[in-house]
């Protein structure tokens, strides 16, 4: 213990007792007490250093977490898709700029809140979907329609999946939603145009049928079935070239018409078509659809 007599603790006691040079400290305080004092002082010093180190580590870790969170937010904000993360209770933890633009609500109204605050009219359905994902533990992709803050409906192609903690328990869910409203509107317009075209095609007074480049029937209307005397399903199975009278099919006029057709021209020609062996003036047009040459025959019954 002699080596410890010069420690700061003994010096402090000597100064306090006023006997630094007399060595009274050694006489007044037993050696085992002096040992405990030194040991306790070292422990206190250790705890102080440990506390300082721990606080420094916490600050460093906090800075790292903040940097990681900032990087994550930058990544999710770099896409126009709506990206979000919810905890296991359905509260939003991450809410991207794309989500803010689509939904029309700022982060202050979303983060820390559940779907009752974000989509009040659809909250129960959304929460049920989230709980199903948590229960099954696998991602799903589906289309959904949700209103924005102004009540306008948007259609999204949404992928949701579970987020797992280090113990492989589900800690929440992630979601990526792409706004496909314009695409759905375009598809709907095409369907409406197709329906309009189909109605015009089917109800035309002329006999109409559409062929591929081998003269197989792709589509036909009811009038051509009446004109040729074939049931619709039977006529679908017939190669249109076999409907032309053999004298017309072998003639140069037919060959010229076919070549012109394959060049994309529209021609007017006359062929005798069976089953009734009547002559119909026909107009033949060409259409190239997706690498496939299509033909369209218009037949008028006199």
C-alpha positions in Angstrom: 0.0 0.0 0.0 3.1 2.3 0.3 2.9 2.9 -3.4 -0.6 4.3 -2.9 0.5 7.0 -0.3 1.3 9.4 -3.1 -2.1 9.0 -4.8 -4.4 11.9 -5.2 -6.8 10.5 -2.6 -4.1 10.4 0.2 -2.9 13.8 -0.8 -6.4 15.2 -0.5 -6.8 13.6 2.9 -3.4 15.0 4.1 -4.4 18.5 3.0 -7.7 18.1 4.7 -6.1 17.0 8.0 -3.3 19.5 7.7 -0.6 16.9 8.3 0.8 16.2 4.9 4.5 16.1 6.1 3.9 14.4 9.5 2.5 11.2 8.1 -0.4 11.4 10.4 -2.7 10.0 7.7 -0.9 6.6 8.0 -1.5 6.6 11.8 -5.1 7.8 11.8 -6.5 5.7 9.0 -6.0 1.9 9.2 -4.4 0.3 6.2 -7.5 -1.7 5.2 -9.6 1.5 5.3 -7.0 3.2 3.1 -7.2 0.2 0.7 -11.0 0.6 0.5 -10.6 4.3 -0.1 -8.2 3.7 -3.0 -10.4 0.8 -4.4 -13.6 2.9 -4.1 -11.9 5.9 -5.7 -10.8 3.8 -8.6 -14.2 2.3 -9.0 -15.8 5.8 -9.0 -13.2 6.9 -11.6 -13.9 3.9 -13.7 -17.7 4.5 -13.6 -17.1 8.1 -14.5 -14.9 7.1 -17.5 -17.5 4.4 -18.4 -20.3 6.9 -18.3 -18.4 9.4 -20.5 -17.5 6.6 -22.9 -21.1 5.3 -23.0 -22.5 8.8 -23.7 -20.0 9.2 -26.5 -21.0 5.9 -28.0 -24.6 6.7 -27.7 -24.0 10.1 -29.4 -22.0 8.3 -32.2 -24.7 5.7 -32.6 -27.4 8.3 -32.7 -25.6 10.2 -35.4 -25.2 7.0 -37.4 -28.9 6.2 -37.0 -29.8 9.7 -38.1 -27.6 9.4 -41.1 -29.0 6.0 -42.0 -32.6 7.4 -41.6 -31.7 10.4 -43.8 -30.2 8.1 -46.5 -33.3 5.9 -46.3 -35.6 8.9 -46.7 -33.6 10.1 -49.6 -33.9 6.8 -51.3 -37.7 6.5 -50.8 -38.2 10.1 -52.0 -36.2 9.5 -55.2 -39.1 7.6 -56.8 -42.6 8.8 -57.8 -44.1 5.7 -56.3 -45.8 5.9 -52.9 -43.6 4.1 -50.4 -44.6 3.6 -46.8 -43.8 1.5 -43.7 -46.1 0.8 -40.8 -45.5 -0.8 -37.5 -47.3 -3.8 -36.2 -50.1 -1.6 -34.9 -50.6 0.0 -38.3 -49.0 3.4 -37.6 -47.0 5.0 -40.3 -43.3 5.1 -39.7 -42.1 6.1 -43.2 -44.1 8.1 -45.8 -42.4 9.0 -49.0 -42.7 12.2 -51.0 -44.5 10.2 -53.8 -47.0 9.1 -51.2 -47.5 12.6 -50.1 -48.2 13.7 -53.7 -50.6 10.9 -54.4 -52.5 11.1 -51.1 -52.4 14.9 -50.8 -51.6 14.9 -47.0 -48.4 16.2 -45.4 -46.2 13.9 -43.3 -47.4 15.7 -40.1 -50.9 14.3 -40.7 -49.7 10.8 -41.5 -46.6 9.8 -39.5 -47.5 8.3 -36.2 -51.1 7.8 -37.3 -53.0 4.8 -38.7 -55.3 4.5 -41.7 -58.2 6.0 -39.8 -56.4 9.3 -40.1 -55.2 8.8 -43.7 -58.0 6.9 -45.4 -61.0 7.1 -43.0 -63.5 5.7 -45.4 -61.3 2.8 -46.3 -59.5 2.2 -43.0 -61.2 -1.0 -42.0 -60.5 -2.7 -45.3 -56.8 -1.5 -45.3 -56.2 -2.6 -41.8 -57.8 -6.0 -42.5 -55.5 -6.4 -45.5 -52.4 -5.5 -43.4 -53.4 -8.0 -40.6 -53.7 -10.7 -43.3 -50.2 -9.9 -44.5 -48.8 -10.0 -41.0 -50.6 -13.3 -40.3 -49.5 -15.0 -43.5 -46.0 -13.5 -43.5 -45.7 -13.1 -47.3 -46.0 -10.2 -49.7 -48.9 -9.7 -52.0 -49.6 -7.5 -55.1 -53.0 -6.3 -56.1 -54.9 -3.3 -57.5 -56.8 -1.0 -55.2 -58.7 2.2 -55.6 -58.3 4.9 -52.9 -59.4 8.6 -52.6 -56.9 11.4 -52.2 -57.4 14.3 -49.9 -59.8 16.0 -52.4 -61.9 12.9 -52.8 -60.6 12.0 -56.3 -60.2 8.3 -56.8 -56.8 6.9 -57.8 -56.1 3.3 -58.8 -52.8 1.8 -57.5 -50.9 -1.3 -58.3 -49.8 -2.0 -54.7 -47.2 -4.5 -53.3 -47.3 -5.0 -49.5 -45.1 -7.4 -47.4 -44.1 -8.1 -43.9 -41.0 -6.6 -42.1 -39.3 -9.0 -39.7 -37.3 -8.1 -36.6 -34.0 -9.9 -35.5 -36.1 -12.6 -33.8 -38.0 -13.3 -37.1 -41.1 -11.8 -35.7 -43.3 -9.5 -37.8 -42.5 -5.9 -36.8 -44.6 -4.2 -39.4 -45.3 -4.0 -43.1 -43.9 -2.2 -46.1 -45.8 -1.0 -49.1 -45.0 0.3 -52.6 -47.9 1.7 -54.6 -47.7 2.9 -58.2 -50.5 5.2 -59.4 -51.9 3.6 -62.6 -55.0 5.8 -62.8 -54.1 7.1 -66.3 -53.3 3.6 -67.6 -56.7 2.3 -66.3 -58.5 5.2 -67.9 -56.7 4.5 -71.2 -57.6 0.8 -71.0 -61.2 1.7 -70.2 -61.3 4.0 -73.2 -59.9 1.3 -75.5 -62.5 -1.2 -74.2 -65.3 1.3 -74.9 -63.9 1.9 -78.4 -63.6 -1.8 -79.0 -67.2 -2.3 -77.8 -68.3 0.5 -80.1 -66.4 -1.1 -83.0 -67.8 -4.5 -82.3 -71.4 -3.2 -82.3 -70.8 -1.4 -85.6 -69.2 -4.5 -87.0 -71.9 -6.9 -85.8 -74.8 -4.7 -86.8 -73.5 -3.7 -90.2 -75.8 -4.2 -93.2 -72.9 -5.6 -95.2 -71.4 -9.0 -94.6 -68.0 -8.6 -92.9 -65.3 -10.9 -91.9 -61.6 -10.5 -90.9 -58.9 -12.9 -92.1 -55.3 -13.5 -91.4 -52.7 -13.7 -94.1 -53.5 -17.4 -94.6 -57.2 -16.5 -95.2 -58.3 -18.1 -91.9 -61.4 -16.4 -90.5 -60.6 -14.4 -87.3 -63.8 -12.6 -87.0 -67.2 -12.3 -88.8 -70.6 -10.7 -88.4 -74.0 -12.2 -88.5 -74.8 -10.7 -91.9 -72.0 -12.7 -93.7 -73.4 -15.9 -92.2 -76.8 -15.0 -93.6 -75.4 -14.2 -97.0 -73.3 -17.4 -97.3 -75.7 -19.7 -95.5 -73.3 -21.0 -92.9 -73.7 -21.1 -89.1 -71.3 -18.7 -87.4 -69.2 -21.5 -85.7 -69.0 -23.5 -88.9 -67.9 -20.5 -90.9 -65.2 -19.7 -88.3 -63.6 -23.1 -89.1 -63.5 -22.5 -92.8 -60.6 -21.1 -94.8 -62.0 -18.1 -96.7 -60.0 -19.1 -99.8 -62.2 -22.2 -100.1 -65.3 -20.0 -100.3 -64.2 -18.4 -103.6 -65.2 -20.1 -106.8 -62.4 -22.2 -108.2 -62.4 -20.3 -111.5 -62.0 -17.0 -109.6 -59.4 -18.4 -107.3 -57.2 -19.6 -110.1 -57.6 -16.5 -112.2 -55.0 -13.8 -112.4 -57.4 -11.3 -110.9 -57.3 -13.1 -107.6 -53.5 -13.4 -107.6 -53.1 -9.7 -108.4 -55.6 -8.8 -105.6 -53.8 -11.0 -103.1 -50.4 -9.4 -103.9 -51.8 -5.9 -103.7 -53.4 -6.8 -100.4 -50.1 -8.0 -99.0 -48.6 -4.7 -100.0 -51.1 -2.9 -97.8 -53.4 -1.6 -100.6 -57.1 -1.5 -100.5 -58.8 -3.0 -103.6 -62.2 -3.5 -105.0 -62.9 -6.8 -106.7 -65.6 -9.3 -107.5 -65.6 -13.0 -106.5 -68.2 -15.6 -106.5 -68.6 -17.0 -103.0 -70.2 -20.2 -102.1 -72.5 -21.6 -100.5 -75.1 -20.0 -102.7 -72.8 -19.3 -105.7 -73.9 -15.7 -106.0 -71.7 -12.9 -107.0 -70.9 -10.2 -104.5 -68.8 -7.1 -105.1 -66.1 -7.2 -102.4 -63.6 -4.7 -101.1 -60.4 -6.2 -99.6 -58.2 -4.2 -97.1 -55.0 -5.1 -95.4 -54.0 -4.5 -91.8 -50.7 -5.3 -90.2 -51.2 -6.0 -86.5 -48.2 -7.0 -84.4 -46.3 -8.6 -87.3 -49.4 -10.4 -88.5 -51.0 -9.5 -91.8 -54.7 -9.2 -91.6 -57.3 -9.0 -94.3 -60.8 -7.7 -94.2 -63.5 -8.6 -96.8 -66.6 -6.5 -97.2 -69.3 -8.2 -99.1 -72.5 -6.6 -100.3 -75.5 -8.7 -101.2 -77.5 -7.6 -104.2 
